[in-house]
Amino acid sequence: MKSLNDNLRYPIGKFVLPENISKVQLDEWIDQISALPAKIREAAAGLSDKQLDTPYRPGGWTLRQVIHHLPDSHMNAYIRFKLAYTEDHPTVRPYYEEIWAECGEAKNGPIEVSINLLDALHKRWVFFLKTLNVEDFDRSYQHAEHGESNLKKMLGLYVWHGNHHLNHIINTRKLNKW
């Protein structure tokens, strides 16, 4: 049985990769990447600084850190996609999201900057993704810590990642009746 903290930590469950990833699935995921920034903007609309500085779960990041984390993470993903497309199975290095989330701008900065960055990044990423054919999504990279990943898997993972954090914001608002 899942604990309350597990429900707060993984509000949409953990990522599960579908067995078969079709062109239709890829197109749906690309549409979800496109839609995420507007959903984040809507979910965060009207939150006060005090609300933004509320953790989404005990021991978790604040909503502000979650919002700043999204473009940090998705910029890394975008670059990894481009590396996998332009190089033959490159090795990519990790970034330490826990440390990045402790940086001053992530803990205190205005969220509008990161939402605008996420919006621009996702527009560029979607434009790039739509230029790929189905076979291009089989291209892969080697992650220094997590091993081999192909672009199909990573697209699904980053759709999940965006929705995962979107639901942190939505659920925190609901739990606190904001």
N, CA and C of each residue as an Amber inpcrd file, in Angstrom:
protein
   534
   0.8410000  -1.1840000   0.0000000   0.0000000   0.0000000   0.0000000
   0.8880000   1.2490000   0.0000000   0.5410000   2.2010000  -0.8590000
   1.3240000   3.4290000  -0.9540000   1.0350000   4.3480000   0.2200000
   2.1050000   4.9400000   0.7360000   1.9520000   5.8980000   1.8210000
   1.5270000   7.2540000   1.2630000   1.0820000   8.1380000   2.1550000
   0.7210000   9.4960000   1.7550000   1.9260000  10.1830000   1.1250000
   3.1200000  10.0010000   1.7210000   4.3130000  10.6390000   1.1770000
   4.6160000  10.1210000  -0.2340000   4.3910000   8.8000000  -0.4830000
   4.5790000   8.2630000  -1.8330000   3.5880000   8.8930000  -2.8050000
   2.3380000   9.0630000  -2.3690000   1.3310000   9.7000000  -3.2240000
   1.6930000  11.1470000  -3.5220000   2.2570000  11.8390000  -2.5290000
   2.6770000  13.2140000  -2.7510000   3.9070000  13.2660000  -3.6430000
   4.8150000  12.3190000  -3.4570000   6.0600000  12.3010000  -4.2360000
   5.8100000  11.8920000  -5.6830000   4.9590000  10.9000000  -5.8950000
   4.6650000  10.3990000  -7.2430000   3.1650000  10.4850000  -7.5150000
   2.6660000  11.6890000  -7.6990000   1.2080000  11.8550000  -7.8170000
   0.5960000  11.1750000  -9.0360000   1.3880000  10.8990000 -10.0550000
   0.8630000  10.1890000 -11.2370000   1.5020000   8.8130000 -11.3590000
   2.1460000   8.3650000 -10.2980000   2.8430000   7.0830000 -10.3180000
   4.2330000   7.2430000 -10.9140000   4.9870000   6.1650000 -10.8660000
   6.3320000   6.1740000 -11.4450000   6.2290000   5.9400000 -12.9460000
   7.2560000   6.3670000 -13.6590000   7.2750000   6.2350000 -15.1170000
   7.2530000   4.7660000 -15.5190000   6.3750000   4.4410000 -16.4650000
   6.3040000   3.1050000 -17.0500000   6.4020000   3.2740000 -18.5650000
   7.4170000   2.6660000 -19.1470000   7.6270000   2.7460000 -20.5880000
   6.7030000   1.7630000 -21.2940000   5.9090000   2.2240000 -22.2510000
   5.0730000   1.2860000 -23.0070000   5.9490000   0.2870000 -23.7780000
   5.4350000  -0.9280000 -23.9530000   6.1960000  -1.9510000 -24.6890000
   6.4330000  -1.5460000 -26.1330000   5.3910000  -1.0510000 -26.7710000
   5.4980000  -0.6430000 -28.1750000   5.2140000   0.8490000 -28.2740000
   6.1230000   1.5460000 -28.9200000   5.9660000   2.9890000 -29.0800000
   5.7840000   3.2700000 -30.5700000   4.5680000   3.6220000 -30.9340000
   4.2140000   3.8520000 -32.3290000   4.4190000   5.3180000 -32.7140000
   4.2760000   5.5890000 -33.9920000   4.3160000   6.9700000 -34.4820000
   3.1980000   7.7820000 -33.8300000   2.0460000   7.1720000 -33.6750000
   0.9120000   7.8480000 -33.0310000   1.2850000   8.2290000 -31.5990000
   1.9220000   7.3060000 -30.8780000   2.3410000   7.5980000 -29.5020000
   3.3570000   8.7300000 -29.4770000   4.3350000   8.6900000 -30.3810000
   5.3390000   9.7530000 -30.4440000   4.6750000  11.1070000 -30.6940000
   3.7280000  11.1410000 -31.6260000   3.0270000  12.3960000 -31.9300000
   2.2410000  12.9050000 -30.7220000   1.6010000  11.9820000 -29.9820000
   0.8740000  12.3860000 -28.7710000   1.8310000  12.9700000 -27.7410000
   2.9850000  12.3360000 -27.5850000   3.9640000  12.8380000 -26.6240000
   4.4930000  14.2100000 -27.0370000   4.7270000  14.3940000 -28.3290000
   5.1950000  15.7020000 -28.8090000   4.1430000  16.7690000 -28.5000000
   2.8750000  16.4380000 -28.7030000   1.8010000  17.3820000 -28.3670000
   1.8050000  17.7110000 -26.8740000   2.0900000  16.7270000 -26.0400000
   2.1270000  16.9670000 -24.5950000   3.3280000  17.8370000 -24.2030000
   4.4570000  17.6380000 -24.8650000   5.6160000  18.5110000 -24.6330000
   5.2320000  19.9450000 -24.9930000   4.5290000  20.1050000 -26.1000000
   4.0930000  21.4230000 -26.5450000   3.1560000  22.0930000 -25.5390000
   2.2720000  21.3210000 -24.9390000   1.2410000  21.8670000 -24.0540000
   1.7220000  22.1520000 -22.6320000   2.8280000  21.5500000 -22.2210000
   3.2390000  21.6550000 -20.8160000   3.4390000  23.0790000 -20.3140000
   4.1650000  23.9560000 -21.0050000   4.3910000  25.2910000 -20.4190000
   3.1000000  26.0380000 -20.0750000   2.0990000  25.9550000 -20.9280000
   0.8250000  26.6360000 -20.6320000   0.1580000  26.0190000 -19.4080000
   0.2750000  24.7080000 -19.2480000  -0.3110000  24.0500000 -18.0760000
   0.4100000  24.4590000 -16.7960000   1.7300000  24.5800000 -16.8700000
   2.4990000  25.0320000 -15.7010000   2.1120000  26.4690000 -15.3610000
   2.0290000  27.3200000 -16.3830000   1.6530000  28.7200000 -16.1610000
   0.2790000  28.7980000 -15.4840000  -0.6610000  28.0150000 -15.9690000
  -2.0080000  28.0180000 -15.4010000  -2.0040000  27.4850000 -13.9620000
  -1.2700000  26.4080000 -13.7190000  -1.2370000  25.8130000 -12.3790000
  -0.6000000  26.7550000 -11.3590000   0.3650000  27.5520000 -11.8030000
   1.0810000  28.4570000 -10.8950000   0.4470000  29.8360000 -10.7930000
  -0.5430000  30.1150000 -11.6090000  -1.1470000  31.4490000 -11.6520000
  -1.6810000  31.8650000 -10.2840000  -1.3040000  33.0750000  -9.8970000
  -1.8370000  33.6640000  -8.6770000  -1.2060000  33.1950000  -7.3840000
  -0.2130000  32.3140000  -7.4480000   0.4200000  31.8620000  -6.2090000
   1.2660000  32.9920000  -5.6150000   1.1360000  33.1760000  -4.3230000
   1.9340000  34.1820000  -3.6130000   3.3400000  33.6430000  -3.3710000
   4.2470000  34.5120000  -2.9650000   5.5970000  34.0550000  -2.6190000
   5.5380000  33.0220000  -1.5020000   4.6890000  33.2320000  -0.5240000
   4.5730000  32.2690000   0.5740000   4.1080000  30.9100000   0.0500000
   3.1440000  30.9210000  -0.8350000   2.6630000  29.6610000  -1.4110000
   3.7470000  29.0050000  -2.2590000   4.4590000  29.7920000  -3.0590000
   5.5380000  29.2470000  -3.8920000   6.6580000  28.6530000  -3.0520000
   6.8180000  29.1460000  -1.8480000   7.8720000  28.6600000  -0.9650000
   7.4000000  27.5220000  -0.0610000   6.2660000  26.9250000  -0.4150000
   5.7140000  25.7710000   0.2950000   6.1940000  24.4870000  -0.3770000
   6.7370000  23.5460000   0.3810000   7.1290000  22.2590000  -0.2120000
   5.8970000  21.4620000  -0.6470000   6.0500000  20.7140000  -1.7270000
   4.9260000  19.9080000  -2.2130000   4.7440000  18.6440000  -1.3750000
   5.7500000  18.2950000  -0.5750000   5.6660000  17.1680000   0.3610000
   6.6890000  17.4130000   1.4660000   6.5240000  16.7700000   2.6110000
   7.5330000  16.9210000   3.6650000   8.9200000  16.5100000   3.1430000
   9.8820000  17.4000000   3.3090000  11.2360000  17.1230000   2.8440000
  11.4430000  17.3400000   1.3600000  10.4170000  17.7760000   0.6620000
  10.5100000  17.9720000  -0.7890000  10.8340000  19.4110000  -1.1490000
  10.9990000  19.6270000  -2.4360000  11.2500000  20.9690000  -2.9420000
  10.0210000  21.8450000  -2.7530000  10.2620000  23.1440000  -2.7670000
   9.1520000  24.0840000  -2.7790000   8.5790000  24.1310000  -4.1970000
   7.3830000  24.6800000  -4.3020000   6.7950000  24.8330000  -5.6410000
   7.6930000  25.7030000  -6.5140000   8.3140000  26.7060000  -5.9480000
   9.2350000  27.5730000  -6.6960000  10.3980000  26.7360000  -7.2530000
  10.9720000  25.8780000  -6.4230000  12.0830000  25.0380000  -6.8800000
  11.6270000  24.0740000  -7.9750000  10.4320000  23.5360000  -7.8300000
   9.8870000  22.6330000  -8.8570000   9.7770000  23.3680000 -10.1910000
   9.2460000  24.5750000 -10.1550000   9.0560000  25.3400000 -11.3920000
  10.4060000  25.6930000 -12.0140000  11.3850000  26.0800000 -11.2230000
  12.7090000  26.3840000 -11.7610000  13.4270000  25.1160000 -12.2450000
  13.1300000  23.9910000 -11.6140000  13.7360000  22.7130000 -12.0060000
  13.3220000  22.2870000 -13.4210000  12.0900000  22.5660000 -13.7850000
  11.6000000  22.0860000 -15.0920000  12.4580000  22.5580000 -16.2620000
  12.7310000  23.8460000 -16.4360000  13.5920000  24.2050000 -17.5720000
  15.0290000  23.7120000 -17.3980000  15.5290000  23.6320000 -16.1640000
  16.8690000  23.0670000 -15.9660000  16.9270000  21.6550000 -16.5370000
  15.9740000  20.8480000 -16.1360000  15.9340000  19.4500000 -16.5650000
  15.6770000  19.3220000 -18.0620000  14.7150000  20.0830000 -18.5590000
  14.3270000  19.9390000 -19.9610000  15.3610000  20.5410000 -20.9040000
  16.1400000  21.5200000 -20.4370000  17.2760000  21.9960000 -21.2540000
  18.3030000  20.8840000 -21.4120000  18.5690000  20.1910000 -20.3350000
  19.4970000  19.0650000 -20.4140000  18.9570000  17.9990000 -21.3680000
  17.6710000  17.7350000 -21.2980000  17.0660000  16.7500000 -22.1930000
  17.1730000  17.1910000 -23.6470000  16.8500000  18.4350000 -23.9110000
  16.9210000  18.9590000 -25.2820000  18.3390000  18.7950000 -25.8360000
  19.3240000  19.1500000 -25.0470000  20.7190000  19.0320000 -25.4950000
  21.0640000  17.5610000 -25.7370000  20.6130000  16.6820000 -24.8710000
  20.8770000  15.2510000 -25.0660000  20.2130000  14.7320000 -26.3380000
  19.0150000  15.2000000 -26.6340000  18.3420000  14.8200000 -27.8800000
  19.1760000  15.2610000 -29.0800000  19.6400000  16.4920000 -29.0250000
  20.4430000  17.0070000 -30.1500000  21.7600000  16.2400000 -30.2780000
  22.3910000  15.9270000 -29.1640000  23.6340000  15.1590000 -29.2180000
  23.3880000  13.7760000 -29.8250000  22.3280000  13.1090000 -29.3840000
  22.0280000  11.7720000 -29.9110000  21.7110000  11.8150000 -31.3970000
  21.1010000  12.8980000 -31.8330000  20.7540000  13.0250000 -33.2570000
  21.9730000  13.3560000 -34.1120000  22.8800000  14.1410000 -33.5770000
  23.9990000  14.6340000 -34.3920000  25.2930000  13.8440000 -34.2060000
  25.3400000  12.9610000 -33.2290000  26.5430000  12.1670000 -32.9770000
  26.1650000  10.6920000 -32.9000000  27.1540000   9.8380000 -33.0510000
  26.9230000   8.4000000 -32.9840000  27.0660000   7.9210000 -31.5430000
  25.9580000   7.7070000 -30.8900000  25.8780000   7.1800000 -29.5220000
  26.8210000   7.9250000 -28.5610000  26.6130000   9.2350000 -28.3840000
  27.4850000  10.0000000 -27.4890000  27.2860000   9.6210000 -26.0200000
  28.2740000   9.9290000 -25.2300000  28.1570000   9.8090000 -23.7770000
  27.7950000  11.1810000 -23.2410000  26.7450000  11.2140000 -22.4170000
  26.3230000  12.4820000 -21.8120000  26.5870000  12.4210000 -20.3230000
  26.9070000  13.5610000 -19.7930000  27.2040000  13.6190000 -18.3620000
  25.9440000  13.9890000 -17.5900000  25.9050000  13.5800000 -16.3450000
  24.7620000  13.9590000 -15.5120000  24.8570000  15.4140000 -15.0760000
  23.7500000  15.9260000 -14.6100000  23.7770000  17.1820000 -13.8790000
  23.1190000  16.8630000 -12.5480000  23.4810000  17.5780000 -11.5390000
  23.0320000  17.2440000 -10.1910000  21.8680000  18.1370000  -9.7930000
  20.6650000  17.6530000 -10.1330000  19.4520000  18.4480000  -9.9520000
  19.2430000  18.8690000  -8.5020000  19.6390000  18.0390000  -7.5560000
  19.4510000  18.3840000  -6.1460000  20.2700000  19.6220000  -5.7890000
  21.4740000  19.7120000  -6.3560000  22.3400000  20.8690000  -6.0900000
  21.8330000  22.0860000  -6.8600000  21.4260000  21.8750000  -8.1130000
  20.8860000  22.9760000  -8.9060000  19.6680000  23.5930000  -8.2030000
  18.8380000  22.7440000  -7.5880000  17.6240000  23.2410000  -6.9130000
  17.9470000  24.0640000  -5.6730000  19.1710000  23.9650000  -5.1790000
  19.5910000  24.7410000  -4.0200000  20.2520000  26.0620000  -4.4040000
  20.4640000  26.2920000  -5.6920000  21.0550000  27.5590000  -6.1310000
  20.0860000  28.7090000  -5.8130000  20.6560000  29.8820000  -5.6130000
  19.8680000  31.0350000  -5.1880000  18.6850000  31.3550000  -6.0790000
  18.8800000  31.3130000  -7.3980000  17.7650000  31.6790000  -8.2710000
  16.6680000  30.6320000  -8.2450000  17.0170000  29.3740000  -7.9810000
  16.0140000  28.3130000  -7.9050000  15.2050000  28.4070000  -6.6090000
  15.8330000  28.8850000  -5.5670000  15.1540000  28.9910000  -4.2730000
  14.4140000  30.3140000  -4.1010000  14.8540000  31.3580000  -4.8250000
  14.3020000  32.6890000  -4.5680000  13.8460000  33.4470000  -5.8070000
  14.1890000  32.9820000  -6.9880000  13.9310000  33.7410000  -8.2110000
  12.4720000  33.7700000  -8.6170000  12.1170000  34.7760000  -9.4210000
  10.7360000  34.8570000  -9.9190000  10.4440000  33.7050000 -10.8830000
   9.3010000  33.0670000 -10.6820000   8.9680000  31.8950000 -11.5020000
   8.6840000  32.2550000 -12.9510000   8.2510000  33.4820000 -13.1990000
   7.9090000  33.8880000 -14.5690000   9.0910000  33.6980000 -15.5140000
  10.2870000  33.9510000 -15.0160000  11.4900000  33.7870000 -15.8380000
  11.6080000  32.3310000 -16.2930000  11.4240000  31.3950000 -15.3680000
  11.5500000  29.9790000 -15.7230000  10.3790000  29.4750000 -16.5590000
   9.1990000  30.0040000 -16.3170000   8.0540000  29.6010000 -17.1500000
   8.2540000  30.0990000 -18.5780000   8.7380000  31.3380000 -18.7310000
   9.0220000  31.8520000 -20.0770000  10.1230000  31.0420000 -20.7540000
  11.1470000  30.6790000 -19.9950000  12.2290000  29.8570000 -20.5340000
  11.6950000  28.4920000 -20.9590000  10.8690000  27.8860000 -20.1260000
  10.2710000  26.5930000 -20.4580000   9.4380000  26.6940000 -21.7270000
   8.6820000  27.7710000 -21.8460000   7.8470000  27.9820000 -23.0300000
   8.7010000  28.0800000 -24.2930000   9.7270000  28.9090000 -24.2660000
  10.5980000  29.0550000 -25.4400000  11.3280000  27.7500000 -25.7430000
  11.8330000  27.1060000 -24.7240000  12.5470000  25.8470000 -24.9040000
  11.6480000  24.7880000 -25.5250000  10.4370000  24.6510000 -25.0140000
   9.5330000  23.6360000 -25.5380000   9.1130000  23.9450000 -26.9740000
   8.9470000  25.1970000 -27.3170000   8.6520000  25.5420000 -28.7200000
   9.7820000  25.0820000 -29.6170000  11.0120000  25.3620000 -29.2190000
  12.1780000  24.9500000 -30.0090000  12.2920000  23.4300000 -30.0450000
  12.0990000  22.7670000 -28.9120000  12.1960000  21.3150000 -28.8200000
  11.1460000  20.6470000 -29.7010000   9.9210000  21.1370000 -29.6450000
   8.8470000  20.5710000 -30.4700000   9.1600000  20.7690000 -31.9490000
   9.6460000  21.9290000 -32.3200000  10.0120000  22.1620000 -33.7190000
  11.0570000  21.1340000 -34.1540000  12.0560000  20.9170000 -33.3150000
  13.0810000  19.9080000 -33.6070000  12.4710000  18.5100000 -33.6910000
  11.6660000  18.1300000 -32.7050000  11.0810000  16.7880000 -32.6740000
  10.2510000  16.4970000 -33.9180000   9.5530000  17.5020000 -34.4140000
   8.7060000  17.3060000 -35.5940000   9.5210000  17.1310000 -36.8740000
  10.8200000  17.4370000 -36.8290000  11.6670000  17.2070000 -38.0070000
  12.1990000  15.7800000 -38.0530000  12.0390000  15.0270000 -36.9660000
  12.5760000  13.6670000 -36.9030000  11.6090000  12.6710000 -37.5190000
  12.1550000  11.6330000 -38.1190000  11.2990000  10.5330000 -38.5610000
  11.3020000   9.4530000 -37.4810000  10.4600000   8.4660000 -37.6230000
  10.2930000   7.4480000 -36.5860000  11.6270000   6.7600000 -36.2620000
  12.4220000   6.4700000 -37.2680000  13.7020000   5.7910000 -37.0530000
  14.6730000   6.6530000 -36.2520000  14.5890000   7.9680000 -36.4020000
  15.4750000   8.8580000 -35.6550000  15.2850000   8.7020000 -34.1460000
  14.0820000   8.3290000 -33.7240000  13.8180000   8.1590000 -32.3030000
  14.4870000   6.9100000 -31.7300000  15.0550000   6.0720000 -32.6030000
  15.8370000   4.9270000 -32.1350000  17.2720000   5.3160000 -31.8090000
  17.6760000   6.5160000 -32.1850000  19.0350000   6.9660000 -31.8700000
  19.1880000   7.0190000 -30.3550000  20.4050000   6.8540000 -29.8970000
  20.6000000   6.7110000 -28.4630000  21.8370000   7.4410000 -27.9860000
  21.9350000   7.5250000 -26.6840000  23.1300000   8.0520000 -26.0330000
  23.4180000   7.1960000 -24.8120000  24.6090000   7.3380000 -24.3200000
  25.0440000   6.6410000 -23.1150000  25.1080000   7.6690000 -21.9900000
  24.3060000   7.4590000 -20.9770000  24.3340000   8.3480000 -19.8150000
  25.3800000   7.8050000 -18.8490000  26.2170000   8.6770000 -18.3570000
  27.3230000   8.2630000 -17.4950000  26.8590000   7.5160000 -16.2440000
  25.6460000   7.7910000 -15.7670000  25.1410000   7.1180000 -14.5610000
  24.0170000   6.1260000 -14.8370000  23.1890000   6.3880000 -15.8570000
  21.9770000   5.5880000 -16.0670000  22.0540000   4.6280000 -17.2450000
  23.1670000   4.6180000 -17.9440000  23.3120000   3.6860000 -19.0570000
  22.7130000   4.2050000 -20.3520000  22.3920000   3.2680000 -21.2300000
  21.9240000   3.6190000 -22.5690000  20.4490000   4.0040000 -22.5590000
  20.1290000   5.0360000 -23.3360000  18.7420000   5.4660000 -23.5150000
  18.5330000   5.8500000 -24.9630000  17.3790000   5.4850000 -25.5060000
  17.0590000   5.9690000 -26.8550000  16.0550000   7.1110000 -26.7570000
  15.9010000   7.8230000 -27.8610000  15.0600000   9.0190000 -27.8480000
  13.5850000   8.6960000 -27.6480000  13.1370000   7.5180000 -28.0880000
  11.7430000   7.1360000 -27.8310000  11.4780000   7.1000000 -26.3310000
  12.3220000   6.3700000 -25.6380000  12.1600000   6.2390000 -24.1880000
  12.2580000   7.6050000 -23.5200000  13.2240000   8.3880000 -23.9360000
  13.4350000   9.6650000 -23.2790000  12.2850000  10.6370000 -23.5300000
  11.6880000  10.5870000 -24.7090000  10.5390000  11.4510000 -24.9570000
   9.4120000  11.1000000 -23.9890000   9.1220000   9.8140000 -23.8510000
   8.0890000   9.3960000 -22.9080000   8.4220000   9.7820000 -21.4790000
   9.6830000   9.6160000 -21.1140000  10.1180000   9.9540000 -19.7610000
   9.9360000  11.4420000 -19.4780000  10.2710000  12.3110000 -20.4360000
  10.1510000  13.7460000 -20.1820000   8.7110000  14.2320000 -20.2430000
   7.8540000  13.5460000 -20.9710000   6.4180000  13.8520000 -20.8790000
   5.9460000  13.5150000 -19.4630000   6.3210000  12.3220000 -18.9970000
   5.9600000  11.9310000 -17.6260000   6.5280000  12.9450000 -16.6300000
   7.7940000  13.3180000 -16.8060000   8.4640000  14.2400000 -15.8840000
   7.7010000  15.5620000 -15.7740000   7.3140000  16.1290000 -16.8960000
   6.5640000  17.3780000 -16.8770000   5.2310000  17.2260000 -16.1660000
   4.5090000  16.1540000 -16.4780000   3.2070000  15.9300000 -15.8430000
   3.3520000  15.6090000 -14.3560000   4.4170000  14.9170000 -14.0070000
   4.7400000  14.6080000 -12.6090000   4.8590000  15.8980000 -11.7920000
   5.6420000  16.8480000 -12.2930000   5.8240000  18.1020000 -11.5610000
   4.6070000  19.0210000 -11.6680000   3.9190000  18.9950000 -12.7760000
   2.6630000  19.7390000 -12.8910000   1.7090000  19.3040000 -11.7860000
   1.6330000  18.0190000 -11.5680000   0.7290000  17.5070000 -10.5350000
   1.2130000  17.8090000  -9.1290000   2.5130000  18.0060000  -8.9420000
   2.9760000  18.4870000  -7.6380000   2.3450000  19.8480000  -7.3320000
   2.3230000  20.7080000  -8.3280000   1.7490000  22.0460000  -8.1390000
   0.2410000  21.9500000  -7.9140000  -0.4390000  21.2250000  -8.7860000
  -1.9010000  21.0910000  -8.6980000  -2.3120000  20.4760000  -7.3620000
  -1.6380000  19.4000000  -6.9710000  -2.0120000  18.7160000  -5.7300000
  -1.7250000  19.5610000  -4.4950000  -0.6340000  20.3260000  -4.5210000
  -0.3160000  21.2040000  -3.3820000  -1.4000000  22.2710000  -3.2470000
  -1.8550000  22.7800000  -4.3730000  -2.9340000  23.7870000  -4.3270000
  -4.1980000  23.1520000  -3.7320000  -4.5260000  21.9450000  -4.1860000
  -5.7330000  21.2820000  -3.6890000  -5.6430000  20.9830000  -2.1960000
  -4.5000000  20.4160000  -1.7730000  -4.3280000  20.0580000  -0.3690000
  -4.4110000  21.2650000   0.5600000  -3.9200000  22.4040000   0.0740000
  -3.9190000  23.6300000   0.8770000  -5.1290000  24.5150000   0.6080000
  -6.0090000  24.0600000  -0.2980000  -7.2300000  24.8010000  -0.6480000
  -6.9190000  26.2240000  -1.1450000  -5.9320000  26.3060000  -2.0240000
  -5.5620000  27.6100000  -2.6020000  -6.3270000  27.8400000  -3.8830000
